[in-house]
Amino acid sequence: MRWALVKVSLAVTAMVVVSFAVPLGLVIREMARDRAFAGAEREAAAVAPALSITTDRDQLERVVASTGSDTDMAVHIPAGDGSEAMEMGQRRAAPEDIAAVRDLGRASTSTVSGGSALLQPVALSSGEIAVVEVFVPESEVTNGVGTAWAVLAGVGVALILGSVAVADRLGVRMVRPAQRLVEGAHELGEGKLGARVRETGPTELRLAAVAFNSMADQVVQLLANERELAADLSHRLRTPLTVLRLNAASLGEGPAAEQTRAAVEQLEREVDTIIRTARDAKPQTAAAGPGAGCDAAEVIRERMEFWSALAEDEGRKWRMAGADRPVRIPVARSDLAAALDALLGNVFRHTAEGTAFAVDVHNGEDAVIVLVSDAGPGIPDPDAAMARGRGSGSDGSTGLGLDIVRRLAEDTGGDVRIGSSVLGGTEVRIWIQLDGRERAPRRRGHRGTMRRRRPGRPAVSFNRSRSLP
């Protein structure tokens, strides 16, 4: 498209320049010719009064010399009553041309060697017709024509180059948005659902970019809805599975009880496999750019409302703090919900009924901290727990829960730490970086790191003195 515009502009501008420059050049040449012959007519007119009064050679020679063009002027006086024909100056015109001017009685031009000759008839006092011949050299006829044509050519070339440059800029302005649209379409086709196109350029391409971004947002929303649906289904399965597992544990001994517990464990493994498979196939649906992410406080309130029903059934006290104000984080809503469900599911899975738990969120200048703590027995080996989070699957765990949490935090430049909570059990701290900067690694499992303020981190106050309801 860019080169097509350049070629069209080049062709159109060249035709316009030729259409105007060629006639203008011809006009300039005619003007130069008219200027030269107008000067010759003035010289001939200066001699005409003297010829009408006298035909004396000496007087006429003085008059011709006074015009300053005695070398380029000739006077042809015919023979009259008792007088002979007289020729003054160098004759260049043919005798028949001079005779024709006498017969016609009007001025004429004749082509001669080296230029042209103006033949001007003048009536003498005797009634005869004299002819004044003024030589006009070719250099005078073309004087300034070459320069004018060069100027016209330069102006024409400048116009052509200028039009080509403007057409090229316009072509770039049209082509670049189209190229960005093509690149965005390729990225979207490759599964990079965060691809967006800047809405710039001509109106048509800008509208196309708006439509593309709207389509991409719709695709992201549809996939997010699918993931939300899958998460909801998994949550619905988790709850009755937890109840079944707890009930199966109270069945005592016997073949039927063992079979029931084995069936529940097998069903849990199958559910974990389904969730892991769905998560591994998860596309990158996070939209790039300002405004991406979710309100962490809203998601926490929603998930705590979900888990509070099971907590009530099991007699668990729970607390939620810091979720009364909006807390924007650069994490997809469904990802944060999945991470919270994984951590809360671990609390219900690995602690006894009646064990209290809490979720706190702390909003700083460049980071948000989410704390999930419980009053259970704690984790004796945090490093091993994080290893399971990376997918070792030891101790009967799929490793999915902490892996979900770890990936969520690391995608923002943050991290996950496991320590002891003020409730007496485990505390999982999720550090979500708001500006995406990488942080220096620290020793895992160090309990004191949860209270320590590092350079570049917000001054977050961990108020853990509030009691559970």
Summary of the structure (lengths in Angstrom):
residues: 469
radius of gyration: 51.2
end to end distance: 69.1
largest distance: 167.7
contacts: 1407
relative contact order: 0.07
helix: 54%
strand: 15%
